[in-house]
Amino acid sequence: MRLPESLAEEGKKRIYSYPVEGFVYGEGPDTPALMLVGEAPGETEIHNGVPFSGRAGKELMSFLDRLELTREDVYITSTVRSRPYRWGEKKSRNGEVVKRKYNRPPTAKEIVAHAPLLDYEIEHVKVPVIVTLGNIGLKRLGGANKKITECHGRFLHQPVQRLGKDGRYEWTNESYLLFPTFHPASIFYNRGLLDLIHADLAKLKEFLTR
Ligand code: URA
């Protein structure tokens, strides 16, 4: 499934005024084994044009290995398709201070700007389960009151949020199966989460092979 060009262009316009760069399409077959919804691309993804092709992507591929799936079996997308950045300073090897862009989480406005893109994918890609990675994807689809620490590793059968014509989120009529787990990048900051993620993936595998 490829997002229609007109919708991609609309998304680029809607996010244009925010500090973001690049644009990465979701990727995967029309009837994948599952859909993965991340946060936003980083520097590597913007460069390659491929979602989860950087450091977090390497971890994500090890998650898929545990499910005995490959990248080609699943639909991979993100809540926001452009890389949100902030300017920061870094000392280079010769001691010179250089300005560079750092990744940051997307803001609520940036998430709304790209909401029609994810809404389209949710509607058109038929999957038995939508795996949200981290808090951003979980709250965007499952509702702002959801927390990854409470919801991870549980199947949530419920409507999802989509952007209404009035610019506010509304609930879909249809129910979906959500399975929240932690974002693969979370283990860079807290290695202890890996055991929880592995337990979540074991549950998900049981569901997929039932
Ligand atoms: N994190 C995401 O959520 N998406 C990517 O493509 C890369 C990192």
Boltz pocket constraint, residues with backbone or C-beta under 6 A from the ligand:
constraints:
  - pocket:
      binder: B
      contacts: [[A, 37], [A, 38], [A, 39], [A, 40], [A, 41], [A, 42], [A, 45], [A, 50], [A, 51], [A, 52], [A, 53], [A, 54], [A, 56], [A, 57], [A, 77], [A, 78]]
      max_distance: 6.0
